[in-house]
C-alpha cells in the first residue's frame, strides 16, 4: 500500500457515495496520519439562497459534511483500500462526534482547507480530529473525535 495518495475531483467522485451538488471535497492529499483537502465556495450552492436572506453564509452543518467526506477518504485509505480502483468499497457513515465548535463564518468566494488527523482505527470504525481553515489559515471549525463506521452498500440499502 502507498504511504500517500493524491486524489483529484474525478477520483473523489468515484470513491465517495456523495455526488454533486452535495460533494464538498475537490481534491485530497492523504497519508496514514494526515489528510487535507480544499473546497472553494462558489456562491452558487443551492442552499446559500436561503442561508441567510440577503447575506449568504455557508452553513455549519455543511462544514461538518465536508469534514466527514474528507475523513471518509482518509478512513478508506487507512483501511488499505485502493482508492484508485474503487470497486466494492464500503461506505463510511457518521457514527458520533465529541466536541464540535465553529470559530468564524464562511462566505461565497472563500476557499476552505479541511485537515483530518487520524486518531484510532478499530474496524469497522475509525476516529479523526478535523480542522477547517480559511485562506489566512484561521481556524473556522473544529471537530473532535469524529467517528465513522464502514458499512457495505448492501447493508446500507437494507435499512
Secondary structure, 3 states (H helix, E strand, C coil): CCCEEEECHHHHHHHCCCCCCCCCCCEEEEECCEEEEEEECCCCCHHHHHCCCCCCCCCHHHHHHHHHHHHHHHHHHHCCCCCCCCCCCCEEEEEECCCEEECCCCCCCCEEEEEEEEEEEECCEEEEEEEEECCCCCEEEEEEEEEEEEECHHHHHCC
